[in-house]
Amino acid sequence: MNDLIENIEKLHTTERGVERIKRNLSIETDDVVAWCREKILDKDAVIERAGKGSERKEKMIWQDQRQKQI
């Protein structure tokens, strides 16, 4: 998990990615990368890895306890 925090400035997406993230997370912001960074860096964030090998994905649970895959 430290790799995620240490490389947070590298977090990015494409224009299509912005639309997918907004739709999948039901958020209204135009700056989804900043929104995601804020959630990842939140001291109360719970982030865990799931899956094997190339199928590994980060999962995050934030304050309202809804689990979202990022």
PyMOL commands that set and color helices and strands:
alter all, ss='L'
color gray80, all
select helices_A, chain A and resi 2-6+8-10+15-25+32-41+53-55
alter helices_A, ss='H'
color red, helices_A
select strands_A, chain A and resi 46-50+57-61+67-69
alter strands_A, ss='S'
color yellow, strands_A
deselect
rebuild
show_as cartoon
